[in-house]
Each structure stands twice: as C-alpha cells, then as structure tokens.
Amino acid sequence: MKRSILISIILSLCTFAFIGCKTEEKKEEEKPAAETEKPEEKAEEPEEKAEEPEEKAEEKAEEKAEEPAEEKKEEEQAAAPVEPGKIPFEYPTVATTAKAGEFVLAPPREWIDKGFEKGGDKTTFIFYSAEMVEPGEIESTLKKIGKDEKVPNSMIIPLPKGGKAKKGDVVLTWWQSGSGMKRGYVVGGTDTEPVIRYLDADLDNPSGLGTKEEKLKPDSFVVLSNAMEPGTTVAIKNGSNYSHGQVVNVAGEQVLTVGFAGRVSVSKKEDVVALPVKPSVKKGDSVWIPYIGSYRSATVEKVDAAIGRVFVKFEFAGKEKEYAVAFGDVAPSLSGEVPTEIAKKDEPKKEVTPSGVFKGGVTGTTGIKGEVMISIKGDKFTGNLKGTRGADEKFVTGLSGGFKGGALSGNGSNKNTNLTLTGKAINPKKLQGQINGDVNGKAAKMTFTAEQ
C-alpha cells in the first residue's frame, strides 16, 4: 500500500516536471519568434522609408531629365537649320567670283550662327583668311584651320590668283604674321610678292604694326582701285553723323559693310559715301577723317605718299590732336558724291558751266555751322555766308569772286572776318568747296556744299 502511494507521488512529480519543461520549451520557441517578428517589422519600416526616397529620386531624376529635354528642345528650335546662303541681316543671297584653290577673307561659320542666336548687330565679325574649296551658287565651302565649313557668299571676299602690285598701290590682304583682314600700302618688293605697311593700324600703335613692313605671299592680295569694291572704305550716314565702314559686298541698292569693333551692318546705297583709294588733298585742305569709328572734320598738315598717310589736326575733347590717317580713309567731302580721284593724264577734263542761285550748308573746325548762298552770273559770283561758332558766337559776311573753267575763287570780309573761298562745280546743279581764314578774329576752316 505504502509502495503504491510512493509510486503515485513519483509519477505525479515526473509528469509535473515534464509539463514544466514543455512549457519552457514553448516559451523559448515563442520568444525567438517574437524577437524575430519585431526586427522584421522594424526591417519593413526602413523598406517603406527607403521606397519614398527612391520614388522621390525617380521623380527628381525625371524632373531633371525633363528640364534638359525642354532646354534642349528650345536650343534645337533656336538652332534650327538656317536657310542656305542667309546671314543674320536683311540681305539677299549672292553668287561669288572666287574659284577653288584661291584665298578668300571670311568670318568663321560659328560666328554667323551665333549672329542668328543673339542678333547680328550684337555679334563681332572678324574676317580671316581661308581657302576656297568648292564655290556654290549662294554659299561656298571654305577650309579654315584644317576643317571645311560652309559660309554664305555674301560674307566672302575673294582674293583672285595672279595679283600684281607696284609701289604706291593699296592692296587688300590679311595680317600675314598675325590674323584678320587688313589693307596694305606697297612700299617695295616685287609685283607678285610686294612689301607693304599695314594701313589698318595707327601709325603709333604700341605693337609696332603701323610701321612694320611685311612681304606678302603670292596670290594673297588684291589691288584696290575702284570705289565701292570689297575692301574699300566708305562713310555711312547715321542720322547727322557718319560712321566708318569697309565694303564686304554690294547687292543692288544695298551695301554690306564691316565697321568699328567688327560690327557688320546693311545700309542703303544712297546713305553710303564711297571714299577715294588715294585722296587728292594738300596741306591746308579741310577734310573728313574717321576717329574712333566716326567721321569728323580736320585740316591737312602734310601728305606722305611714301607710306600712304595723310597727317591732320583736329579738335578733340577741347584739345588739338595730331593724327596720321591712312590712304583710303580721307574724305574731301561727305556730300554723297563719290569723291573724284586724281584725273588720269589721258582723260580730258570736262568744263561745267552752271549758273543761277545755289544754297547749302557749311561745317568747319571749332564747332562752326552755317549756311551759304552763291549766285553765279557768267564769269562772276556773289553771295553771303552766315553761321555760328559754339553757343553764342555769330558771324555773317558777303562773298564775291570769279568763276572760270568750273572753278570758284573769291573772298568775303566784314569787320574782323576775312575769308577766302575756293570751290568747283561738281555738276550743273551742285557746288563744293572750302572757306578758310578768320571769323571774328579767330582762325576758321570750313567746307560747303550748295545745290540749286
């Protein structure tokens, strides 16, 4: 009996111990599960948080991708193909006389395209040397620094092969030890390899370019001789002023020029005054010369035909300035007429015999402005001159003299005013000339143009 009770107690204890162990095992099993569940939940949270940045990153990437795409689209529209032969100015397409293998002068294609982007009037154009590869009807292929590019013919200045020059000629070329279009004055060398002094640089330029002598390569130049041909200089009417320009091309009644600081422009031919390649002026003459891109009146001090310069004096910023002007830049007048070159010996002079009343304007040194009236009867003329100098000073005087062989010669005087007048008839309805002397006791040099 006792043994049976003892066995029952032992069995009960074993069963309790077994159940306790199972419970502990279950707890142990549940504990890791709970512990692993929490990390999984925590791990899921970062995944959710990580998704947000990815979405944002994708959105940002898409936005960034869209922005350049839009910009690119705008750029593509801005850089849309330009019509062949066109330039960023209202100017027609033209042909070219340049032949394959010849030198030409032209701006880089890149600058022409840039002119379409930001405006031709806001773009600088420098004309460099290049080789004609293939001439076309409205644009041609040029070789520049080892690469080929198409340039509109209107922007191409030909330099035909076989050019010959003699001492005293003005030629168009480029700075052959540098770059860029230049005019030169022949001082020596041979006819096919002339030695020149560059005209498109101030005589006192610190670089020494204005006094440098350089031998040109064969076929790298063209002699300038006719007014308004490419490379020659002109004065372009701009309101009441005139600006300096160099002819690039002429098409009908339009003139394409390059001027101060490489600015290209298109002008009506009626607003362009062609200048003589070699001016016929002498000491004491009143002329017009370009300074800082604009024309102003000046007085000739001397002409140096050995180097192709006219030395003048003019008033600038309240002081008298001396300046050496290149042949080709001196204008005897800015009347709109092409100034007459030195007459050839074999060309007979035509006598002009106008008569009647002529009226016009007068301009001169020290701020002189005025009006002139000249009445021609037979071989004599009479008239009057009135004007102002500065804001307060006024003057008036009568004029009289002789008229013979189309030339005027006379004088005028009144109190402290003593003047001499010389001039000529440009045609039966136009007179041009100079009036020099003293006005109210002060030196004065004037030019005039009078018309019927």
JOGILIN-V660985 format. One record per residue. N is the residue number from 1. RES is the residue in one small letter. PSI is psi in degrees with one decimal (* if undefined). OMEGA is omega in degrees with one decimal (none if undefined). Layout:
BEGIN
N_RES_PSI_OMEGA + N_RES_PSI_OMEGA
END
This chain:
BEGIN
1_m_-52.5_177.0 + 2_k_-39.7_-179.6 + 3_r_-39.1_-178.9 + 4_s_-40.5_179.2 + 5_i_-40.8_179.7 + 6_l_-42.1_-178.6 + 7_i_-38.8_179.7 + 8_s_-40.6_179.3 + 9_i_-43.9_-179.1 + 10_i_-43.0_-179.9 + 11_l_-39.9_179.2 + 12_s_-43.2_178.7 + 13_l_-41.2_-179.4 + 14_c_-41.8_-179.5 + 15_t_-42.7_179.1 + 16_f_-43.2_179.0 + 17_a_-38.9_-177.5 + 18_f_-44.6_180.0 + 19_i_-40.1_178.2 + 20_g_-40.8_179.2 + 21_c_-43.3_-179.7 + 22_k_-38.9_179.6 + 23_t_-42.5_179.4 + 24_e_-41.1_179.5 + 25_e_-40.5_179.8 + 26_k_-41.2_177.1 + 27_k_-41.7_-179.5 + 28_e_-39.2_179.4 + 29_e_-39.8_-179.3 + 30_e_-34.5_-178.7 + 31_k_-51.4_176.6 + 32_p_-36.6_-179.9 + 33_a_-43.7_178.9 + 34_a_-39.8_-178.7 + 35_e_-35.7_-179.7 + 36_t_-29.6_178.3 + 37_e_-40.3_-178.3 + 38_k_-47.4_176.1 + 39_p_-37.2_-179.9 + 40_e_-40.7_177.6 + 41_e_-43.4_178.6 + 42_k_-36.0_-179.8 + 43_a_-34.3_-179.8 + 44_e_-35.2_-179.7 + 45_e_-49.9_176.3 + 46_p_-36.7_179.9 + 47_e_-41.8_178.2 + 48_e_-41.9_179.1 + 49_k_-34.2_-179.5 + 50_a_-29.5_-179.5 + 51_e_-36.7_-178.2 + 52_e_-50.5_177.3 + 53_p_-36.7_-179.9 + 54_e_-43.7_179.1 + 55_e_-44.5_179.1 + 56_k_-40.7_179.6 + 57_a_-40.5_179.3 + 58_e_-41.9_178.3 + 59_e_-45.1_179.7 + 60_k_-41.6_-179.9 + 61_a_-40.1_178.7 + 62_e_-41.1_178.6 + 63_e_-45.2_179.7 + 64_k_-38.1_-179.5 + 65_a_-35.2_-178.8 + 66_e_-40.6_-178.0 + 67_e_-54.0_177.5 + 68_p_-34.8_-179.3 + 69_a_-43.2_178.4 + 70_e_-44.3_178.4 + 71_e_-41.3_-179.0 + 72_k_-38.8_179.7 + 73_k_-42.1_178.5 + 74_e_-42.4_179.8 + 75_e_-40.2_-179.6 + 76_e_-38.7_178.2 + 77_q_-41.9_179.9 + 78_a_-35.6_-177.2 + 79_a_30.3_179.2 + 80_a_148.7_-177.7 + 81_p_130.0_179.8 + 82_v_141.5_179.4 + 83_e_130.8_-177.4 + 84_p_138.0_176.3 + 85_g_-7.4_-177.3 + 86_k_151.5_175.8 + 87_i_162.8_-176.7 + 88_p_43.2_176.9 + 89_f_159.4_176.3 + 90_e_89.8_-176.3 + 91_y_139.4_-176.4 + 92_p_161.2_173.1 + 93_t_147.7_-176.4 + 94_v_168.6_175.7 + 95_a_178.3_176.5 + 96_t_149.5_176.8 + 97_t_-4.8_-178.9 + 98_a_144.5_-179.6 + 99_k_157.9_-179.6 + 100_a_135.1_178.8 + 101_g_-8.6_-179.8 + 102_e_155.5_173.6 + 103_f_146.9_173.5 + 104_v_169.8_174.5 + 105_l_130.2_-177.7 + 106_a_153.4_175.3 + 107_p_158.1_177.3 + 108_p_147.5_178.5 + 109_r_-35.8_-179.2 + 110_e_-40.1_-177.9 + 111_w_-32.3_176.5 + 112_i_-44.2_177.6 + 113_d_-39.1_178.8 + 114_k_-34.1_177.8 + 115_g_-35.7_176.5 + 116_f_-32.1_-177.2 + 117_e_-50.2_-173.6 + 118_k_-0.6_178.9 + 119_g_131.2_-178.8 + 120_g_-34.2_-178.6 + 121_d_-8.0_178.6 + 122_k_11.5_-176.8 + 123_t_139.6_176.5 + 124_t_132.5_179.4 + 125_f_117.1_174.5 + 126_i_130.5_-177.0 + 127_f_112.1_-179.5 + 128_y_164.5_176.3 + 129_s_148.9_177.9 + 130_a_168.4_177.6 + 131_e_132.1_176.9 + 132_m_122.5_179.2 + 133_v_-51.3_-179.0 + 134_e_106.6_178.3 + 135_p_141.5_178.6 + 136_g_176.7_-176.2 + 137_e_-40.0_-178.4 + 138_i_-17.2_172.8 + 139_e_155.4_-173.2 + 140_s_158.9_178.2 + 141_t_124.2_-179.7 + 142_l_151.4_174.4 + 143_k_119.6_179.5 + 144_k_121.1_177.6 + 145_i_49.5_173.3 + 146_g_-2.5_179.4 + 147_k_153.3_179.7 + 148_d_142.3_176.8 + 149_e_151.5_-179.5 + 150_k_132.7_-179.2 + 151_v_135.7_177.6 + 152_p_140.4_-177.7 + 153_n_-29.2_-179.0 + 154_s_-20.7_-179.6 + 155_m_9.9_-177.7 + 156_i_124.8_176.0 + 157_i_114.2_-177.8 + 158_p_146.9_170.9 + 159_l_85.0_-173.2 + 160_p_148.6_176.5 + 161_k_157.4_175.6 + 162_g_13.4_-179.7 + 163_g_138.1_177.2 + 164_k_137.3_-178.1 + 165_a_151.9_178.2 + 166_k_168.5_-179.0 + 167_k_131.6_-179.1 + 168_g_-7.2_177.6 + 169_d_153.4_171.8 + 170_v_127.6_-177.5 + 171_v_157.3_173.2 + 172_l_130.3_-178.2 + 173_t_-151.2_171.7 + 174_w_163.2_178.8 + 175_w_101.2_-167.3 + 176_q_-14.7_172.9 + 177_s_9.0_178.6 + 178_g_-117.0_177.6 + 179_s_164.6_175.3 + 180_g_144.3_-179.0 + 181_m_137.2_179.8 + 182_k_150.2_167.2 + 183_r_150.7_179.6 + 184_g_153.2_177.5 + 185_y_123.2_-174.1 + 186_v_122.9_-179.4 + 187_v_-2.6_-179.6 + 188_g_-157.2_-179.6 + 189_g_-161.1_178.5 + 190_t_172.9_-177.3 + 191_d_-28.6_179.9 + 192_t_-18.3_177.1 + 193_e_67.7_-176.5 + 194_p_151.3_173.2 + 195_v_129.5_-174.8 + 196_i_164.6_165.6 + 197_r_129.8_-176.8 + 198_y_131.1_-178.4 + 199_l_-28.0_-176.1 + 200_d_49.6_175.1 + 201_a_138.0_179.2 + 202_d_144.5_-178.4 + 203_l_-32.9_-179.4 + 204_d_23.4_178.4 + 205_n_128.8_-177.5 + 206_p_-25.9_-179.8 + 207_s_-15.8_-177.6 + 208_g_2.6_-176.8 + 209_l_-31.9_-178.4 + 210_g_-21.9_-179.6 + 211_t_-3.5_-177.4 + 212_k_139.3_174.5 + 213_e_134.2_-176.6 + 214_e_141.1_179.3 + 215_k_131.7_-178.9 + 216_l_150.6_176.2 + 217_k_153.3_175.1 + 218_p_145.7_176.7 + 219_d_19.6_-177.4 + 220_s_18.3_-176.7 + 221_f_164.7_173.2 + 222_v_138.3_179.5 + 223_v_131.1_177.0 + 224_l_128.8_-178.3 + 225_s_-30.5_-175.4 + 226_n_140.0_178.1 + 227_a_143.2_176.2 + 228_m_8.2_175.2 + 229_e_155.3_-178.3 + 230_p_131.5_-179.9 + 231_g_-21.9_178.7 + 232_t_162.5_-176.3 + 233_t_154.0_-179.1 + 234_v_161.4_171.8 + 235_a_125.4_-173.6 + 236_i_122.2_-178.2 + 237_k_128.5_-179.7 + 238_n_86.9_-173.3 + 239_g_-122.1_178.2 + 240_s_0.2_-178.9 + 241_n_172.2_176.0 + 242_y_133.9_177.7 + 243_s_156.8_-176.8 + 244_h_135.5_178.5 + 245_g_163.3_177.6 + 246_q_128.5_-175.0 + 247_v_131.9_174.3 + 248_v_-44.2_-178.1 + 249_n_152.6_175.1 + 250_v_125.9_179.1 + 251_a_108.0_-179.0 + 252_g_-121.5_-179.3 + 253_e_16.4_179.2 + 254_q_142.9_180.0 + 255_v_124.5_177.8 + 256_l_123.6_-176.3 + 257_t_159.5_170.5 + 258_v_132.7_-173.9 + 259_g_-150.0_-176.1 + 260_f_134.2_178.5 + 261_a_26.4_175.3 + 262_g_24.7_179.9 + 263_r_124.7_179.2 + 264_v_143.5_178.8 + 265_s_162.4_176.9 + 266_v_130.9_-178.3 + 267_s_156.1_172.2 + 268_k_142.5_-178.4 + 269_k_-31.1_-179.2 + 270_e_-17.7_178.8 + 271_d_7.5_-176.5 + 272_v_127.1_177.3 + 273_v_116.0_178.2 + 274_a_138.9_-178.4 + 275_l_149.1_179.1 + 276_p_140.8_177.8 + 277_v_-39.3_176.5 + 278_k_108.0_-175.5 + 279_p_142.3_176.2 + 280_s_81.4_-178.9 + 281_v_165.1_-179.6 + 282_k_172.2_-179.1 + 283_k_134.1_178.9 + 284_g_-13.6_-180.0 + 285_d_145.3_171.8 + 286_s_128.0_-176.7 + 287_v_174.1_174.2 + 288_w_133.5_-177.6 + 289_i_150.8_179.0 + 290_p_135.8_175.8 + 291_y_122.0_-175.0 + 292_i_43.4_173.1 + 293_g_-12.9_-178.0 + 294_s_152.6_-179.3 + 295_y_142.8_177.7 + 296_r_158.9_-179.2 + 297_s_148.9_-179.3 + 298_a_168.2_179.3 + 299_t_131.6_-178.7 + 300_v_128.4_175.2 + 301_e_-41.9_176.1 + 302_k_159.4_177.2 + 303_v_122.9_-179.9 + 304_d_92.7_-178.2 + 305_a_-13.0_179.6 + 306_a_-28.7_-177.7 + 307_i_1.1_177.2 + 308_g_42.0_-179.1 + 309_r_146.0_173.3 + 310_v_120.9_-179.0 + 311_f_126.9_-175.5 + 312_v_168.5_172.4 + 313_k_142.2_176.4 + 314_f_164.3_-179.3 + 315_e_129.5_179.6 + 316_f_124.5_-179.3 + 317_a_38.2_176.7 + 318_g_4.1_-179.8 + 319_k_152.1_177.5 + 320_e_130.7_-177.4 + 321_k_139.2_174.6 + 322_e_141.4_-174.1 + 323_y_140.6_177.5 + 324_a_111.0_-175.9 + 325_v_139.1_-179.7 + 326_a_145.7_169.1 + 327_f_139.2_-178.8 + 328_g_-17.1_-179.5 + 329_d_-2.7_-175.6 + 330_v_126.7_179.6 + 331_a_114.7_175.3 + 332_p_-28.7_176.7 + 333_s_166.9_175.8 + 334_l_47.8_-174.1 + 335_s_-12.2_-174.7 + 336_g_-13.9_175.6 + 337_e_147.6_174.2 + 338_v_117.6_-178.8 + 339_p_142.3_-177.2 + 340_t_131.9_176.0 + 341_e_168.8_175.3 + 342_i_124.5_-175.4 + 343_a_137.5_177.1 + 344_k_148.5_-175.1 + 345_k_-31.5_-176.5 + 346_d_5.0_178.9 + 347_e_114.9_179.8 + 348_p_140.3_179.4 + 349_k_135.3_179.4 + 350_k_128.2_-179.6 + 351_e_129.1_179.5 + 352_v_131.1_-177.1 + 353_t_73.9_177.1 + 354_p_166.0_174.4 + 355_s_161.7_-179.6 + 356_g_-165.5_-174.9 + 357_v_132.6_178.4 + 358_f_135.4_178.9 + 359_k_146.2_-179.9 + 360_g_-170.3_-177.2 + 361_g_159.2_179.9 + 362_v_135.2_172.8 + 363_t_153.3_-178.7 + 364_g_-173.5_-178.9 + 365_t_164.4_178.8 + 366_t_35.8_173.3 + 367_g_24.0_-178.9 + 368_i_133.6_173.7 + 369_k_143.1_-179.8 + 370_g_-168.1_-179.6 + 371_e_148.4_179.1 + 372_v_144.6_174.6 + 373_m_128.7_-179.9 + 374_i_129.4_178.4 + 375_s_116.8_-177.4 + 376_i_127.5_174.8 + 377_k_108.2_-179.1 + 378_g_-122.0_-178.1 + 379_d_19.3_179.5 + 380_k_159.5_174.7 + 381_f_152.1_172.9 + 382_t_166.9_179.2 + 383_g_-166.0_177.0 + 384_n_160.2_-179.5 + 385_l_130.3_175.2 + 386_k_148.5_-178.1 + 387_g_-168.3_179.6 + 388_t_155.6_172.3 + 389_r_112.9_-175.6 + 390_g_-157.9_-174.9 + 391_a_-31.1_-170.7 + 392_d_-31.7_-171.9 + 393_e_129.2_178.3 + 394_k_156.3_177.0 + 395_f_154.4_176.6 + 396_v_141.4_179.1 + 397_t_154.1_174.6 + 398_g_162.1_-179.9 + 399_l_146.5_175.8 + 400_s_156.4_179.7 + 401_g_-163.1_-177.9 + 402_g_157.6_178.6 + 403_f_114.4_-176.4 + 404_k_134.9_178.4 + 405_g_30.0_179.7 + 406_g_5.8_-177.2 + 407_a_142.0_176.8 + 408_l_141.3_175.8 + 409_s_117.0_-178.4 + 410_g_-161.7_-178.4 + 411_n_173.9_176.7 + 412_g_142.3_-179.3 + 413_s_147.7_179.5 + 414_n_109.0_-178.4 + 415_k_-112.8_-178.2 + 416_n_14.5_-179.5 + 417_t_120.7_178.1 + 418_n_117.2_-173.9 + 419_l_152.1_171.2 + 420_t_140.3_-178.2 + 421_l_131.8_172.6 + 422_t_146.1_179.8 + 423_g_-174.5_179.9 + 424_k_162.2_177.0 + 425_a_116.7_177.8 + 426_i_-39.3_174.4 + 427_n_176.9_-176.1 + 428_p_-13.6_-176.9 + 429_k_10.7_-178.3 + 430_k_135.5_176.1 + 431_l_146.8_174.4 + 432_q_148.7_178.4 + 433_g_-167.1_-176.6 + 434_q_148.6_176.0 + 435_i_115.9_-176.0 + 436_n_155.7_178.1 + 437_g_-139.6_-179.6 + 438_d_134.2_173.6 + 439_v_117.1_-177.1 + 440_n_38.7_176.3 + 441_g_2.4_-179.3 + 442_k_143.8_-178.8 + 443_a_142.3_-179.0 + 444_a_139.9_175.9 + 445_k_124.4_-174.8 + 446_m_156.9_171.9 + 447_t_153.5_-179.4 + 448_f_155.4_170.8 + 449_t_125.4_-178.3 + 450_a_137.8_-177.5 + 451_e_159.4_176.5 + 452_q_*_none
END
